[in-house]
Amino acid sequence: MGDREVDQELVLRAQRGDKRAFELLVVKYQRKLGRLLSRLVRDPAEVEDVTQEAFIKAYRALPSFRGDSAFYTWLYRIAINTAKNYLVAMGRRAPTSTGFDHEDAESFEDAEQLRDSATPEAELLGKQIAATVNRAMEQLPDDLRTAITLREIEGLSYEEIAGVMNCPIGTVRSRIFRARESIAAELRPLLGTDENRRW
Amino acid sequence: MNEQISRLMDGEIDATEMDAVCAALRGDAAMATWNCYHTIGDALRSETAATRNIGRAISQRLAHEPVIVAAPRRRSASGPASWAWAAAASLAAMTVVGWTAYSMVDAAPAGFVKAREAGTMSAAQMRPATVLPPDYLLAHQEYAPTNALQGVGPYLRDVAASTPLRPAVAE
């Protein structure tokens, strides 16, 4: 079951009335979507509003999602339309020079611009998270750090990572999980998501 | 369970494990792990700089949304596939059209015979009962049913009419 299939399965469960399945997709894509919308709606507070609205619209439109495209591609279109409608309602025009009608916009890299537009609180939290994760990464053994880097940054599958690291897939699975657990141990206090607290 | 959550977010989980993982993720502890693991990935990809976690806010809004009960439309549904229904419909349509066309071809000779008989009437059958003057025939030749020059009759009449009026040339 690949990444797209997992998304489809979660969508299917949401279509059957499982709201938690949709919440899993929200957590998975909220930052990626918010980051994209930051190019269209510059104000950080407005970005959050539009992102929320896009997810709510997507939830309401779930019965019409047939799986012809990937879930994120479908969500992306809804978000762009939501942002454009928002800007029209606010009497502003959506920028046309950023190529938002193209699928290429899904993979843009413009972190510097986004840092400039973040609220001080969000920027501080983002820096704290990044610093914590980087510090935890430096403390990881090489094999764990390599495995999670290949997975999270390079986007390789377990099979591809096994080929690169010349080890069984089961070992890759274990290394990535142990890496996540080690970093999560440092990150949980910052996120306020201890075992006894609501996520 | 956290190991399964880790594999779920990587798309490396077996379909048989989905029910158990999704059931576990109904709990807040597992959901916190899901959120934490994704935050780690977002941080490694530098995606935590601008956007904060709005998952809880969306979750609160979703709580006020009606539960979806619509039957999902899925392409890979079990049972007869859509292409099978399309093929059956096409075959049925071809059968009906073919049968109709065959029936028409079978009945055609009788009609053709009658048409051929009508088109091969003898000259005696077409001859008028009374002998008409040539001028009358000439004036009405454009209405003749078997005239191969239909449409150019007016021009022929002009030529025929101009001939007698041509003055004789004195030698």
Interface residues (C-beta under 8 A of the other chain):
Chain A: M1 G2 D3 R4 E5 V6 E9 L10 V11 L12 R13 A14 Q15 R16 G17 D18 K19 R20 A21 F22 E23 L24 V26 V27 K28 Q30 R31 K32 G34 R35 S38 P44 V47 E48 T51 Q52 F55 I56 Y59 R60 L62 P63 F65 R66 G67 D68 A111 L114 R115 S117 A118 E121 A122 E123 L125 G126 K127 I129 A130 T132 V133 N134 M137 I148 T149 R151 E152 I153 S157 Y158 R173 S174 I176 F177 R180 E181 I183 A184 L187 R188 L191 T193 D194 E195 R197 R198 W199
Chain B: N2 E3 S6 R7 L8 M9 D10 G11 E12 I13 D14 A15 M18 C22 L25 R26 D28 A29 M31 A32 T33 W34 N35 C36 Y37 H38 T39 I40 G41 D42 A43 L44 R45 S46 E47 T48 A49 A50 T51 R52 N53 I54 G55 R56 A57 I58 S59 R61 L62 A63 E65 V67 I68 V69 A70 A71 P72 R73 R74 R75
